[in-house]
Amino acid sequence: METQLAYCSALDRKVRVAANAEAGAWPEPGALDPHELVCLEFGASCTGTFCPVFRVPVETMRENYLRATGRPTDPGEA
């Protein structure tokens, strides 16, 4: 899984993000379905209802994170 940095306005810093392993390398911007993208720093600081990096609901990012890492987040974190 290739990682890159993307700016997160909620954290006001860059975070590590990745494309799902099946999606392969990073294509042109907008070419991947948002459900194939994951913020690898998803967790306690995610307090909104939408991920500002990928513009998906927090529940979708939680599912993407679980699928990509195999680790659930603490239900109270996001």
PyMOL Python script that loads the backbone (N, CA, C, O; Angstrom):
from pymol import cmd

cmd.read_pdbstr("""\
ATOM      1  N   MET A   1       0.847  -1.162   0.000  1.00  0.00           N
ATOM      2  CA  MET A   1       0.000   0.000   0.000  1.00  0.00           C
ATOM      3  C   MET A   1       0.903   1.239   0.000  1.00  0.00           C
ATOM      4  O   MET A   1       1.695   1.437   0.922  1.00  0.00           O
ATOM      5  N   GLU A   2       0.780   2.047  -1.015  1.00  0.00           N
ATOM      6  CA  GLU A   2       1.583   3.267  -1.134  1.00  0.00           C
ATOM      7  C   GLU A   2       0.942   4.383  -0.312  1.00  0.00           C
ATOM      8  O   GLU A   2      -0.266   4.603  -0.402  1.00  0.00           O
ATOM      9  N   THR A   3       1.740   5.085   0.484  1.00  0.00           N
ATOM     10  CA  THR A   3       1.209   6.187   1.279  1.00  0.00           C
ATOM     11  C   THR A   3       1.719   7.523   0.753  1.00  0.00           C
ATOM     12  O   THR A   3       2.784   7.617   0.143  1.00  0.00           O
ATOM     13  N   GLN A   4       0.919   8.550   1.013  1.00  0.00           N
ATOM     14  CA  GLN A   4       1.287   9.911   0.681  1.00  0.00           C
ATOM     15  C   GLN A   4       0.818  10.806   1.807  1.00  0.00           C
ATOM     16  O   GLN A   4       0.130  10.353   2.722  1.00  0.00           O
ATOM     17  N   LEU A   5       1.187  12.079   1.745  1.00  0.00           N
ATOM     18  CA  LEU A   5       0.719  13.048   2.728  1.00  0.00           C
ATOM     19  C   LEU A   5      -0.362  13.914   2.113  1.00  0.00           C
ATOM     20  O   LEU A   5      -0.295  14.275   0.938  1.00  0.00           O
ATOM     21  N   ALA A   6      -1.367  14.244   2.925  1.00  0.00           N
ATOM     22  CA  ALA A   6      -2.447  15.130   2.491  1.00  0.00           C
ATOM     23  C   ALA A   6      -2.771  16.048   3.651  1.00  0.00           C
ATOM     24  O   ALA A   6      -2.680  15.650   4.812  1.00  0.00           O
ATOM     25  N   TYR A   7      -3.153  17.282   3.336  1.00  0.00           N
ATOM     26  CA  TYR A   7      -3.479  18.243   4.385  1.00  0.00           C
ATOM     27  C   TYR A   7      -4.866  17.967   4.947  1.00  0.00           C
ATOM     28  O   TYR A   7      -5.828  17.814   4.195  1.00  0.00           O
ATOM     29  N   CYS A   8      -4.965  17.903   6.273  1.00  0.00           N
ATOM     30  CA  CYS A   8      -6.235  17.719   6.973  1.00  0.00           C
ATOM     31  C   CYS A   8      -6.569  19.031   7.670  1.00  0.00           C
ATOM     32  O   CYS A   8      -5.842  19.464   8.565  1.00  0.00           O
ATOM     33  N   SER A   9      -7.664  19.665   7.263  1.00  0.00           N
ATOM     34  CA  SER A   9      -8.042  20.942   7.870  1.00  0.00           C
ATOM     35  C   SER A   9      -8.532  20.769   9.302  1.00  0.00           C
ATOM     36  O   SER A   9      -8.459  21.709  10.093  1.00  0.00           O
ATOM     37  N   ALA A  10      -9.028  19.589   9.647  1.00  0.00           N
ATOM     38  CA  ALA A  10      -9.482  19.341  11.022  1.00  0.00           C
ATOM     39  C   ALA A  10      -8.306  19.314  11.993  1.00  0.00           C
ATOM     40  O   ALA A  10      -8.423  19.780  13.126  1.00  0.00           O
ATOM     41  N   LEU A  11      -7.179  18.773  11.554  1.00  0.00           N
ATOM     42  CA  LEU A  11      -5.987  18.699  12.398  1.00  0.00           C
ATOM     43  C   LEU A  11      -5.020  19.846  12.146  1.00  0.00           C
ATOM     44  O   LEU A  11      -4.110  20.084  12.940  1.00  0.00           O
ATOM     45  N   ASP A  12      -5.220  20.557  11.038  1.00  0.00           N
ATOM     46  CA  ASP A  12      -4.352  21.660  10.624  1.00  0.00           C
ATOM     47  C   ASP A  12      -2.904  21.196  10.441  1.00  0.00           C
ATOM     48  O   ASP A  12      -1.952  21.861  10.848  1.00  0.00           O
ATOM     49  N   ARG A  13      -2.784  20.022   9.809  1.00  0.00           N
ATOM     50  CA  ARG A  13      -1.457  19.478   9.488  1.00  0.00           C
ATOM     51  C   ARG A  13      -1.615  18.388   8.435  1.00  0.00           C
ATOM     52  O   ARG A  13      -2.729  17.979   8.109  1.00  0.00           O
ATOM     53  N   LYS A  14      -0.498  17.930   7.917  1.00  0.00           N
ATOM     54  CA  LYS A  14      -0.527  16.833   6.949  1.00  0.00           C
ATOM     55  C   LYS A  14      -0.666  15.505   7.674  1.00  0.00           C
ATOM     56  O   LYS A  14      -0.111  15.311   8.755  1.00  0.00           O
ATOM     57  N   VAL A  15      -1.418  14.591   7.062  1.00  0.00           N
ATOM     58  CA  VAL A  15      -1.629  13.254   7.614  1.00  0.00           C
ATOM     59  C   VAL A  15      -1.252  12.226   6.557  1.00  0.00           C
ATOM     60  O   VAL A  15      -1.254  12.522   5.362  1.00  0.00           O
ATOM     61  N   ARG A  16      -0.928  11.011   7.006  1.00  0.00           N
ATOM     62  CA  ARG A  16      -0.605   9.925   6.076  1.00  0.00           C
ATOM     63  C   ARG A  16      -1.903   9.337   5.540  1.00  0.00           C
ATOM     64  O   ARG A  16      -2.815   9.021   6.304  1.00  0.00           O
ATOM     65  N   VAL A  17      -1.977   9.193   4.220  1.00  0.00           N
ATOM     66  CA  VAL A  17      -3.146   8.613   3.564  1.00  0.00           C
ATOM     67  C   VAL A  17      -2.671   7.533   2.596  1.00  0.00           C
ATOM     68  O   VAL A  17      -1.515   7.523   2.174  1.00  0.00           O
ATOM     69  N   ALA A  18      -3.579   6.632   2.253  1.00  0.00           N
ATOM     70  CA  ALA A  18      -3.214   5.539   1.358  1.00  0.00           C
ATOM     71  C   ALA A  18      -4.395   5.149   0.500  1.00  0.00           C
ATOM     72  O   ALA A  18      -5.546   5.427   0.836  1.00  0.00           O
ATOM     73  N   ALA A  19      -4.095   4.498  -0.616  1.00  0.00           N
ATOM     74  CA  ALA A  19      -5.119   3.883  -1.451  1.00  0.00           C
ATOM     75  C   ALA A  19      -5.205   2.426  -1.028  1.00  0.00           C
ATOM     76  O   ALA A  19      -4.192   1.813  -0.693  1.00  0.00           O
ATOM     77  N   ASN A  20      -6.403   1.871  -1.041  1.00  0.00           N
ATOM     78  CA  ASN A  20      -6.602   0.475  -0.697  1.00  0.00           C
ATOM     79  C   ASN A  20      -5.682  -0.389  -1.555  1.00  0.00           C
ATOM     80  O   ASN A  20      -5.444  -0.070  -2.720  1.00  0.00           O
ATOM     81  N   ALA A  21      -5.168  -1.465  -0.999  1.00  0.00           N
ATOM     82  CA  ALA A  21      -4.189  -2.317  -1.687  1.00  0.00           C
ATOM     83  C   ALA A  21      -4.676  -2.765  -3.062  1.00  0.00           C
ATOM     84  O   ALA A  21      -3.887  -2.817  -4.005  1.00  0.00           O
ATOM     85  N   GLU A  22      -5.959  -3.087  -3.190  1.00  0.00           N
ATOM     86  CA  GLU A  22      -6.480  -3.548  -4.468  1.00  0.00           C
ATOM     87  C   GLU A  22      -6.502  -2.425  -5.502  1.00  0.00           C
ATOM     88  O   GLU A  22      -6.518  -2.682  -6.706  1.00  0.00           O
ATOM     89  N   ALA A  23      -6.504  -1.181  -5.027  1.00  0.00           N
ATOM     90  CA  ALA A  23      -6.592  -0.056  -5.951  1.00  0.00           C
ATOM     91  C   ALA A  23      -5.267   0.198  -6.659  1.00  0.00           C
ATOM     92  O   ALA A  23      -5.233   0.861  -7.695  1.00  0.00           O
ATOM     93  N   GLY A  24      -4.176  -0.325  -6.106  1.00  0.00           N
ATOM     94  CA  GLY A  24      -2.871  -0.164  -6.739  1.00  0.00           C
ATOM     95  C   GLY A  24      -2.245   1.186  -6.459  1.00  0.00           C
ATOM     96  O   GLY A  24      -2.510   1.798  -5.425  1.00  0.00           O
ATOM     97  N   ALA A  25      -1.414   1.653  -7.380  1.00  0.00           N
ATOM     98  CA  ALA A  25      -0.700   2.917  -7.199  1.00  0.00           C
ATOM     99  C   ALA A  25      -1.660   4.091  -7.348  1.00  0.00           C
ATOM    100  O   ALA A  25      -2.779   3.941  -7.839  1.00  0.00           O
ATOM    101  N   TRP A  26      -1.201   5.257  -6.917  1.00  0.00           N
ATOM    102  CA  TRP A  26      -2.017   6.459  -6.984  1.00  0.00           C
ATOM    103  C   TRP A  26      -2.248   6.870  -8.424  1.00  0.00           C
ATOM    104  O   TRP A  26      -1.293   7.130  -9.155  1.00  0.00           O
ATOM    105  N   PRO A  27      -3.503   6.932  -8.841  1.00  0.00           N
ATOM    106  CA  PRO A  27      -3.823   7.393 -10.196  1.00  0.00           C
ATOM    107  C   PRO A  27      -3.979   8.913 -10.212  1.00  0.00           C
ATOM    108  O   PRO A  27      -3.604   9.594  -9.258  1.00  0.00           O
ATOM    109  N   GLU A  28      -4.524   9.425 -11.280  1.00  0.00           N
ATOM    110  CA  GLU A  28      -4.805  10.851 -11.373  1.00  0.00           C
ATOM    111  C   GLU A  28      -5.792  11.242 -10.271  1.00  0.00           C
ATOM    112  O   GLU A  28      -6.616  10.419  -9.873  1.00  0.00           O
ATOM    113  N   PRO A  29      -5.726  12.488  -9.767  1.00  0.00           N
ATOM    114  CA  PRO A  29      -6.674  12.920  -8.738  1.00  0.00           C
ATOM    115  C   PRO A  29      -8.114  12.695  -9.182  1.00  0.00           C
ATOM    116  O   PRO A  29      -8.481  12.972 -10.324  1.00  0.00           O
ATOM    117  N   GLY A  30      -8.911  12.191  -8.263  1.00  0.00           N
ATOM    118  CA  GLY A  30     -10.319  11.960  -8.540  1.00  0.00           C
ATOM    119  C   GLY A  30     -10.623  10.655  -9.265  1.00  0.00           C
ATOM    120  O   GLY A  30     -11.791  10.339  -9.493  1.00  0.00           O
ATOM    121  N   ALA A  31      -9.606   9.898  -9.628  1.00  0.00           N
ATOM    122  CA  ALA A  31      -9.834   8.668 -10.389  1.00  0.00           C
ATOM    123  C   ALA A  31     -10.275   7.506  -9.502  1.00  0.00           C
ATOM    124  O   ALA A  31     -10.888   6.558  -9.991  1.00  0.00           O
ATOM    125  N   LEU A  32      -9.972   7.567  -8.207  1.00  0.00           N
ATOM    126  CA  LEU A  32     -10.366   6.494  -7.298  1.00  0.00           C
ATOM    127  C   LEU A  32     -11.681   6.807  -6.604  1.00  0.00           C
ATOM    128  O   LEU A  32     -11.987   7.963  -6.311  1.00  0.00           O
ATOM    129  N   ASP A  33     -12.439   5.778  -6.349  1.00  0.00           N
ATOM    130  CA  ASP A  33     -13.639   5.892  -5.539  1.00  0.00           C
ATOM    131  C   ASP A  33     -13.185   6.261  -4.120  1.00  0.00           C
ATOM    132  O   ASP A  33     -12.233   5.665  -3.615  1.00  0.00           O
ATOM    133  N   PRO A  34     -13.848   7.238  -3.460  1.00  0.00           N
ATOM    134  CA  PRO A  34     -13.452   7.609  -2.092  1.00  0.00           C
ATOM    135  C   PRO A  34     -13.467   6.437  -1.121  1.00  0.00           C
ATOM    136  O   PRO A  34     -12.791   6.475  -0.093  1.00  0.00           O
ATOM    137  N   HIS A  35     -14.229   5.403  -1.435  1.00  0.00           N
ATOM    138  CA  HIS A  35     -14.277   4.234  -0.559  1.00  0.00           C
ATOM    139  C   HIS A  35     -12.991   3.415  -0.636  1.00  0.00           C
ATOM    140  O   HIS A  35     -12.799   2.493   0.157  1.00  0.00           O
ATOM    141  N   GLU A  36     -12.112   3.739  -1.576  1.00  0.00           N
ATOM    142  CA  GLU A  36     -10.838   3.041  -1.719  1.00  0.00           C
ATOM    143  C   GLU A  36      -9.695   3.807  -1.057  1.00  0.00           C
ATOM    144  O   GLU A  36      -8.548   3.363  -1.111  1.00  0.00           O
ATOM    145  N   LEU A  37      -9.988   4.948  -0.434  1.00  0.00           N
ATOM    146  CA  LEU A  37      -8.961   5.781   0.170  1.00  0.00           C
ATOM    147  C   LEU A  37      -9.093   5.738   1.682  1.00  0.00           C
ATOM    148  O   LEU A  37     -10.195   5.614   2.216  1.00  0.00           O
ATOM    149  N   VAL A  38      -7.972   5.841   2.360  1.00  0.00           N
ATOM    150  CA  VAL A  38      -8.014   5.777   3.819  1.00  0.00           C
ATOM    151  C   VAL A  38      -7.006   6.738   4.425  1.00  0.00           C
ATOM    152  O   VAL A  38      -5.880   6.874   3.947  1.00  0.00           O
ATOM    153  N   CYS A  39      -7.440   7.403   5.491  1.00  0.00           N
ATOM    154  CA  CYS A  39      -6.532   8.223   6.292  1.00  0.00           C
ATOM    155  C   CYS A  39      -5.941   7.298   7.346  1.00  0.00           C
ATOM    156  O   CYS A  39      -6.676   6.721   8.148  1.00  0.00           O
ATOM    157  N   LEU A  40      -4.635   7.154   7.352  1.00  0.00           N
ATOM    158  CA  LEU A  40      -3.984   6.245   8.295  1.00  0.00           C
ATOM    159  C   LEU A  40      -3.868   6.843   9.694  1.00  0.00           C
ATOM    160  O   LEU A  40      -3.406   6.179  10.622  1.00  0.00           O
ATOM    161  N   GLU A  41      -4.285   8.092   9.840  1.00  0.00           N
ATOM    162  CA  GLU A  41      -4.269   8.737  11.150  1.00  0.00           C
ATOM    163  C   GLU A  41      -5.683   8.973  11.657  1.00  0.00           C
ATOM    164  O   GLU A  41      -5.907   9.805  12.536  1.00  0.00           O
ATOM    165  N   PHE A  42      -6.635   8.233  11.094  1.00  0.00           N
ATOM    166  CA  PHE A  42      -8.027   8.321  11.524  1.00  0.00           C
ATOM    167  C   PHE A  42      -8.128   7.918  12.983  1.00  0.00           C
ATOM    168  O   PHE A  42      -7.532   6.923  13.395  1.00  0.00           O
ATOM    169  N   GLY A  43      -8.869   8.675  13.762  1.00  0.00           N
ATOM    170  CA  GLY A  43      -9.011   8.310  15.169  1.00  0.00           C
ATOM    171  C   GLY A  43      -9.570   9.415  16.029  1.00  0.00           C
ATOM    172  O   GLY A  43     -10.505  10.112  15.636  1.00  0.00           O
ATOM    173  N   ALA A  44      -8.997   9.572  17.197  1.00  0.00           N
ATOM    174  CA  ALA A  44      -9.531  10.441  18.240  1.00  0.00           C
ATOM    175  C   ALA A  44      -9.740  11.885  17.809  1.00  0.00           C
ATOM    176  O   ALA A  44     -10.661  12.539  18.299  1.00  0.00           O
ATOM    177  N   SER A  45      -8.934  12.386  16.931  1.00  0.00           N
ATOM    178  CA  SER A  45      -9.061  13.780  16.511  1.00  0.00           C
ATOM    179  C   SER A  45     -10.137  13.997  15.462  1.00  0.00           C
ATOM    180  O   SER A  45     -10.425  15.138  15.100  1.00  0.00           O
ATOM    181  N   CYS A  46     -10.728  12.937  14.975  1.00  0.00           N
ATOM    182  CA  CYS A  46     -11.771  13.037  13.950  1.00  0.00           C
ATOM    183  C   CYS A  46     -13.103  13.269  14.659  1.00  0.00           C
ATOM    184  O   CYS A  46     -13.800  12.325  15.029  1.00  0.00           O
ATOM    185  N   THR A  47     -13.437  14.536  14.837  1.00  0.00           N
ATOM    186  CA  THR A  47     -14.610  14.871  15.629  1.00  0.00           C
ATOM    187  C   THR A  47     -15.796  15.340  14.797  1.00  0.00           C
ATOM    188  O   THR A  47     -16.895  15.490  15.330  1.00  0.00           O
ATOM    189  N   GLY A  48     -15.599  15.573  13.512  1.00  0.00           N
ATOM    190  CA  GLY A  48     -16.694  16.024  12.663  1.00  0.00           C
ATOM    191  C   GLY A  48     -17.490  14.862  12.111  1.00  0.00           C
ATOM    192  O   GLY A  48     -17.264  13.707  12.471  1.00  0.00           O
ATOM    193  N   THR A  49     -18.426  15.180  11.234  1.00  0.00           N
ATOM    194  CA  THR A  49     -19.233  14.141  10.615  1.00  0.00           C
ATOM    195  C   THR A  49     -18.686  13.746   9.249  1.00  0.00           C
ATOM    196  O   THR A  49     -19.101  12.739   8.675  1.00  0.00           O
ATOM    197  N   PHE A  50     -17.749  14.546   8.727  1.00  0.00           N
ATOM    198  CA  PHE A  50     -17.154  14.292   7.422  1.00  0.00           C
ATOM    199  C   PHE A  50     -15.643  14.344   7.517  1.00  0.00           C
ATOM    200  O   PHE A  50     -15.098  15.170   8.249  1.00  0.00           O
ATOM    201  N   CYS A  51     -14.957  13.477   6.787  1.00  0.00           N
ATOM    202  CA  CYS A  51     -13.503  13.531   6.674  1.00  0.00           C
ATOM    203  C   CYS A  51     -13.175  14.673   5.712  1.00  0.00           C
ATOM    204  O   CYS A  51     -13.591  14.627   4.554  1.00  0.00           O
ATOM    205  N   PRO A  52     -12.434  15.706   6.161  1.00  0.00           N
ATOM    206  CA  PRO A  52     -12.138  16.834   5.281  1.00  0.00           C
ATOM    207  C   PRO A  52     -11.124  16.496   4.193  1.00  0.00           C
ATOM    208  O   PRO A  52     -11.038  17.214   3.198  1.00  0.00           O
ATOM    209  N   VAL A  53     -10.374  15.446   4.354  1.00  0.00           N
ATOM    210  CA  VAL A  53      -9.375  15.072   3.352  1.00  0.00           C
ATOM    211  C   VAL A  53     -10.050  14.440   2.135  1.00  0.00           C
ATOM    212  O   VAL A  53      -9.779  14.832   1.000  1.00  0.00           O
ATOM    213  N   PHE A  54     -10.925  13.466   2.370  1.00  0.00           N
ATOM    214  CA  PHE A  54     -11.543  12.728   1.270  1.00  0.00           C
ATOM    215  C   PHE A  54     -13.028  13.026   1.079  1.00  0.00           C
ATOM    216  O   PHE A  54     -13.664  12.495   0.169  1.00  0.00           O
ATOM    217  N   ARG A  55     -13.569  13.875   1.942  1.00  0.00           N
ATOM    218  CA  ARG A  55     -14.979  14.280   1.844  1.00  0.00           C
ATOM    219  C   ARG A  55     -15.931  13.089   1.856  1.00  0.00           C
ATOM    220  O   ARG A  55     -16.822  12.974   1.015  1.00  0.00           O
ATOM    221  N   VAL A  56     -15.721  12.219   2.817  1.00  0.00           N
ATOM    222  CA  VAL A  56     -16.621  11.082   3.024  1.00  0.00           C
ATOM    223  C   VAL A  56     -17.091  11.108   4.471  1.00  0.00           C
ATOM    224  O   VAL A  56     -16.393  11.653   5.326  1.00  0.00           O
ATOM    225  N   PRO A  57     -18.259  10.532   4.774  1.00  0.00           N
ATOM    226  CA  PRO A  57     -18.714  10.478   6.163  1.00  0.00           C
ATOM    227  C   PRO A  57     -17.705   9.740   7.039  1.00  0.00           C
ATOM    228  O   PRO A  57     -16.996   8.847   6.573  1.00  0.00           O
ATOM    229  N   VAL A  58     -17.650  10.122   8.307  1.00  0.00           N
ATOM    230  CA  VAL A  58     -16.716   9.505   9.246  1.00  0.00           C
ATOM    231  C   VAL A  58     -16.930   7.990   9.316  1.00  0.00           C
ATOM    232  O   VAL A  58     -15.964   7.238   9.446  1.00  0.00           O
ATOM    233  N   GLU A  59     -18.181   7.537   9.230  1.00  0.00           N
ATOM    234  CA  GLU A  59     -18.447   6.091   9.247  1.00  0.00           C
ATOM    235  C   GLU A  59     -17.788   5.397   8.068  1.00  0.00           C
ATOM    236  O   GLU A  59     -17.270   4.289   8.212  1.00  0.00           O
ATOM    237  N   THR A  60     -17.802   6.033   6.905  1.00  0.00           N
ATOM    238  CA  THR A  60     -17.147   5.454   5.727  1.00  0.00           C
ATOM    239  C   THR A  60     -15.645   5.361   5.959  1.00  0.00           C
ATOM    240  O   THR A  60     -15.030   4.348   5.627  1.00  0.00           O
ATOM    241  N   MET A  61     -15.045   6.411   6.529  1.00  0.00           N
ATOM    242  CA  MET A  61     -13.606   6.381   6.794  1.00  0.00           C
ATOM    243  C   MET A  61     -13.279   5.315   7.837  1.00  0.00           C
ATOM    244  O   MET A  61     -12.245   4.653   7.741  1.00  0.00           O
ATOM    245  N   ARG A  62     -14.148   5.143   8.828  1.00  0.00           N
ATOM    246  CA  ARG A  62     -13.924   4.087   9.830  1.00  0.00           C
ATOM    247  C   ARG A  62     -13.891   2.721   9.143  1.00  0.00           C
ATOM    248  O   ARG A  62     -13.028   1.897   9.442  1.00  0.00           O
ATOM    249  N   GLU A  63     -14.829   2.480   8.222  1.00  0.00           N
ATOM    250  CA  GLU A  63     -14.859   1.215   7.474  1.00  0.00           C
ATOM    251  C   GLU A  63     -13.630   1.067   6.585  1.00  0.00           C
ATOM    252  O   GLU A  63     -13.050  -0.016   6.506  1.00  0.00           O
ATOM    253  N   ASN A  64     -13.228   2.144   5.915  1.00  0.00           N
ATOM    254  CA  ASN A  64     -12.031   2.111   5.064  1.00  0.00           C
ATOM    255  C   ASN A  64     -10.798   1.782   5.900  1.00  0.00           C
ATOM    256  O   ASN A  64      -9.954   0.988   5.485  1.00  0.00           O
ATOM    257  N   TYR A  65     -10.695   2.399   7.086  1.00  0.00           N
ATOM    258  CA  TYR A  65      -9.557   2.180   7.982  1.00  0.00           C
ATOM    259  C   TYR A  65      -9.500   0.722   8.419  1.00  0.00           C
ATOM    260  O   TYR A  65      -8.438   0.100   8.391  1.00  0.00           O
ATOM    261  N   LEU A  66     -10.642   0.183   8.820  1.00  0.00           N
ATOM    262  CA  LEU A  66     -10.694  -1.223   9.246  1.00  0.00           C
ATOM    263  C   LEU A  66     -10.292  -2.148   8.111  1.00  0.00           C
ATOM    264  O   LEU A  66      -9.516  -3.081   8.316  1.00  0.00           O
ATOM    265  N   ARG A  67     -10.814  -1.897   6.910  1.00  0.00           N
ATOM    266  CA  ARG A  67     -10.498  -2.740   5.753  1.00  0.00           C
ATOM    267  C   ARG A  67      -9.012  -2.658   5.404  1.00  0.00           C
ATOM    268  O   ARG A  67      -8.404  -3.669   5.051  1.00  0.00           O
ATOM    269  N   ALA A  68      -8.422  -1.464   5.499  1.00  0.00           N
ATOM    270  CA  ALA A  68      -7.030  -1.266   5.106  1.00  0.00           C
ATOM    271  C   ALA A  68      -6.034  -1.760   6.153  1.00  0.00           C
ATOM    272  O   ALA A  68      -4.974  -2.281   5.803  1.00  0.00           O
ATOM    273  N   THR A  69      -6.367  -1.599   7.435  1.00  0.00           N
ATOM    274  CA  THR A  69      -5.413  -1.931   8.496  1.00  0.00           C
ATOM    275  C   THR A  69      -5.734  -3.208   9.238  1.00  0.00           C
ATOM    276  O   THR A  69      -4.858  -3.806   9.862  1.00  0.00           O
ATOM    277  N   GLY A  70      -7.000  -3.634   9.173  1.00  0.00           N
ATOM    278  CA  GLY A  70      -7.414  -4.811   9.929  1.00  0.00           C
ATOM    279  C   GLY A  70      -7.606  -4.517  11.398  1.00  0.00           C
ATOM    280  O   GLY A  70      -7.866  -5.424  12.188  1.00  0.00           O
ATOM    281  N   ARG A  71      -7.478  -3.242  11.776  1.00  0.00           N
ATOM    282  CA  ARG A  71      -7.638  -2.837  13.179  1.00  0.00           C
ATOM    283  C   ARG A  71      -8.840  -1.903  13.299  1.00  0.00           C
ATOM    284  O   ARG A  71      -8.897  -0.882  12.614  1.00  0.00           O
ATOM    285  N   PRO A  72      -9.789  -2.236  14.153  1.00  0.00           N
ATOM    286  CA  PRO A  72     -10.899  -1.299  14.367  1.00  0.00           C
ATOM    287  C   PRO A  72     -10.417  -0.113  15.191  1.00  0.00           C
ATOM    288  O   PRO A  72      -9.466  -0.222  15.965  1.00  0.00           O
ATOM    289  N   THR A  73     -11.075   1.001  15.014  1.00  0.00           N
ATOM    290  CA  THR A  73     -10.785   2.147  15.870  1.00  0.00           C
ATOM    291  C   THR A  73     -11.653   2.027  17.092  1.00  0.00           C
ATOM    292  O   THR A  73     -12.668   1.329  17.064  1.00  0.00           O
ATOM    293  N   ASP A  74     -11.286   2.679  18.149  1.00  0.00           N
ATOM    294  CA  ASP A  74     -12.106   2.717  19.353  1.00  0.00           C
ATOM    295  C   ASP A  74     -13.407   3.417  18.970  1.00  0.00           C
ATOM    296  O   ASP A  74     -13.366   4.513  18.411  1.00  0.00           O
ATOM    297  N   PRO A  75     -14.580   2.803  19.259  1.00  0.00           N
ATOM    298  CA  PRO A  75     -15.850   3.393  18.843  1.00  0.00           C
ATOM    299  C   PRO A  75     -16.049   4.825  19.354  1.00  0.00           C
ATOM    300  O   PRO A  75     -16.787   5.596  18.741  1.00  0.00           O
ATOM    301  N   GLY A  76     -15.415   5.184  20.446  1.00  0.00           N
ATOM    302  CA  GLY A  76     -15.535   6.532  20.971  1.00  0.00           C
ATOM    303  C   GLY A  76     -14.560   7.511  20.351  1.00  0.00           C
ATOM    304  O   GLY A  76     -14.598   8.700  20.669  1.00  0.00           O
ATOM    305  N   GLU A  77     -13.697   7.047  19.483  1.00  0.00           N
ATOM    306  CA  GLU A  77     -12.651   7.916  18.936  1.00  0.00           C
ATOM    307  C   GLU A  77     -13.143   8.832  17.851  1.00  0.00           C
ATOM    308  O   GLU A  77     -12.787  10.010  17.848  1.00  0.00           O
ATOM    309  N   ALA A  78     -13.936   8.353  16.937  1.00  0.00           N
ATOM    310  CA  ALA A  78     -14.304   9.189  15.790  1.00  0.00           C
ATOM    311  C   ALA A  78     -15.787   9.438  15.737  1.00  0.00           C
ATOM    312  O   ALA A  78     -16.266  10.124  14.834  1.00  0.00           O
TER     313      ALA A  78
END
""", "prot")
cmd.dss("prot")
cmd.show_as("cartoon", "prot")
cmd.util.cbc("prot")
cmd.orient("prot")
